[in-house]
Structure formats: structure tokens, C-alpha cells
Amino acid sequence: MLKPIFAVSALLLSGIAAAAAPAAKPAAAPAAGALVCPVTHEKITSAKDAVGHSVYQGKTYYFCCTACKPAFDKNPAAYIKSASAGTPKSTHKM
């Protein structure tokens, strides 16, 4: 008789523990001023002000103008490499 009571108690406690566990944090929005176009290296004031964005290898990249997104999408690895070297691959401005 005690075994069923213990089994039910264990199930109830595990359900309560799962309900009390904190939910996973949503992805944080990028900090204002931390955004840089990977094509021109121009600063973007906020994700809201970006002209577009692309996700590459799990990271979101934001763009300063309409020409940068398609250029990046054609060869994102080249722009990432350029960004890590600190040299803009393109300096166009629309």
C-alpha cells in the first residue's frame, strides 16, 4: 500500500519541480551601438535602424544599406574574415 503512495508522491514532486524551474532566457537583443555592418564596418545605432539582417552560423548580422545584405549573402565567409581583420571589404555608401 505504501509503494503506490510513494510513486504518486514522486510524480507530483517531479511535476512541481519542473514547473518551478526557470524558463530559458530569450536571446538578448544586441546592445545599442554594438552593431556594425559586416560589409562596410559602419556602425548601426540599433537593430531597428538596420536596413536588413542575415543569420550566418547562428549569428545575426545587420546591414547599413540595401546593397550590403545581398553582397554578404553571396559570400558571408569573406565578409566575416574581413571583419575579423578590421578591413572593410567594401566602402560604398548609398
Phi and psi in degrees as a GROMACS rama.xvg file:
@    title "Ramachandran Plot"
@    xaxis  label "Phi"
@    yaxis  label "Psi"
@TYPE xy
-74.0425  -30.3138  LEU-2
-59.878  -47.3437  LYS-3
-62.2531  -35.5129  PRO-4
-65.8604  -43.48  ILE-5
-63.8448  -39.427  PHE-6
-64.4611  -44.7998  ALA-7
-66.1001  -40.7195  VAL-8
-62.6572  -42.309  SER-9
-63.4406  -41.9384  ALA-10
-63.6004  -43.113  LEU-11
-63.9275  -44.0747  LEU-12
-65.4632  -38.5322  LEU-13
-67.247  -35.8235  SER-14
-66.8305  -39.1406  GLY-15
-67.0853  -41.7966  ILE-16
-64.0451  -40.4555  ALA-17
-66.4123  -39.2633  ALA-18
-68.114  -30.9834  ALA-19
-83.164  -13.7871  ALA-20
-65.2094  138.903  ALA-21
-66.802  144.398  PRO-22
-72.8094  154.509  ALA-23
-63.5836  140.677  ALA-24
-72.8002  137.747  LYS-25
-69.7076  157.416  PRO-26
-60.3991  132.812  ALA-27
-73.5762  142.165  ALA-28
-70.5078  147.276  ALA-29
-61.7221  145.233  PRO-30
-66.4994  142.231  ALA-31
-59.0317  136.012  ALA-32
84.3877  -6.70938  GLY-33
-92.7419  -5.06676  ALA-34
-89.5264  135.246  LEU-35
-136.843  131.153  VAL-36
-63.0886  126.66  CYS-37
-70.524  -14.4981  PRO-38
-87.7182  -50.8313  VAL-39
-104.229  -12.7438  THR-40
67  19.882  HIS-41
-76.7746  138.679  GLU-42
-71.5268  142.415  LYS-43
-119.049  127.848  ILE-44
-64.4973  -35.0703  THR-45
-161.787  163.503  SER-46
-60.6963  -31.9031  ALA-47
-65.7208  -33.1477  LYS-48
-84.9093  -11.3415  ASP-49
-66.9572  148.233  ALA-50
-78.5828  -26.7328  VAL-51
-170.018  177.98  GLY-52
-151.049  157.315  HIS-53
-138.23  150.981  SER-54
-108.535  126.532  VAL-55
-134.263  123.92  TYR-56
51.1436  41.9434  GLN-57
80.6926  1.37293  GLY-58
-114.581  140.642  LYS-59
-93.6418  131.072  THR-60
-114.95  138.139  TYR-61
-112.336  152.325  TYR-62
-122.03  149.596  PHE-63
-85.0313  -24.1703  CYS-64
-150.757  170.879  CYS-65
-68.4188  -22.3612  THR-66
-78.7173  -23.9889  ALA-67
-73.1228  -39.5696  CYS-68
-60.8481  -51.1422  LYS-69
-65.0232  -33.7522  PRO-70
-64.2568  -44.7089  ALA-71
-64.3951  -44.4772  PHE-72
-62.6622  -27.5667  ASP-73
-69.8943  -35.8352  LYS-74
-153.276  70.272  ASN-75
-61.2658  -34.2267  PRO-76
-60.3508  -37.3857  ALA-77
-64.8749  -39.4337  ALA-78
-74.1332  -33.9403  TYR-79
-66.2546  -43.3156  ILE-80
-61.9912  -43.0287  LYS-81
-62.4273  -41.882  SER-82
-65.1748  -41.0355  ALA-83
-69.2368  -26.1788  SER-84
-82.0747  -14.3825  ALA-85
81.4883  14.7207  GLY-86
-115.319  120.462  THR-87
-63.8133  137.859  PRO-88
-78.4738  -24.7602  LYS-89
-143.758  145.571  SER-90
-121.688  19.8836  THR-91
-61.7735  156.857  HIS-92
-142.548  126.906  LYS-93
